[in-house]
């Protein structure tokens, strides 16, 4: 379930799921991924993965 949530969040940020491979970079990868997926807002409006889920 955690991977599905991370993929969904990547799509909210208009990024492909392959973006999660950044976690393989030692030390900075997990920190940067936590900031990117946990703190930053998603794209406003629709993106290539579908409509905005927050209205």
C-alpha positions in Angstrom: 0.0 0.0 0.0 2.8 2.4 0.7 4.2 2.1 -2.8 0.8 2.7 -4.3 0.4 5.9 -2.3 3.9 7.1 -3.4 3.1 6.4 -7.0 -0.2 8.3 -6.7 1.6 11.2 -5.1 4.2 11.2 -7.9 1.3 11.5 -10.3 -0.1 14.4 -8.3 3.2 16.1 -8.8 3.1 15.4 -12.6 6.0 12.9 -12.4 6.2 9.3 -13.5 6.5 6.5 -11.0 10.1 5.9 -12.2 10.9 9.1 -10.2 10.8 6.9 -7.1 14.1 5.4 -8.1 15.8 8.5 -6.6 15.5 6.7 -3.3 18.4 4.5 -4.3 20.8 7.5 -4.1 22.4 7.2 -0.7 21.5 9.8 2.0 20.2 12.6 -0.1 17.7 10.5 -2.2 15.3 9.6 0.6 15.5 13.1 2.1 14.8 14.8 -1.2 12.0 12.3 -2.0 10.4 13.0 1.4 10.4 16.7 0.7 9.2 16.3 -2.9 6.3 13.9 -2.1 5.5 15.0 1.4 5.7 18.7 1.5 5.5 20.3 -1.9 2.1 20.8 -3.5 0.9 19.0 -6.6 0.3 20.7 -9.9 -2.7 22.9 -10.2 -5.4 21.7 -12.5 -5.3 18.6 -14.7 -2.0 16.9 -15.7 -1.2 14.0 -17.9 -2.3 11.6 -15.2 -5.8 13.0 -14.8 -7.8 15.8 -13.2 -6.9 17.6 -10.0 -8.2 15.5 -7.0 -8.3 18.5 -4.6 -10.8 21.1 -5.5 
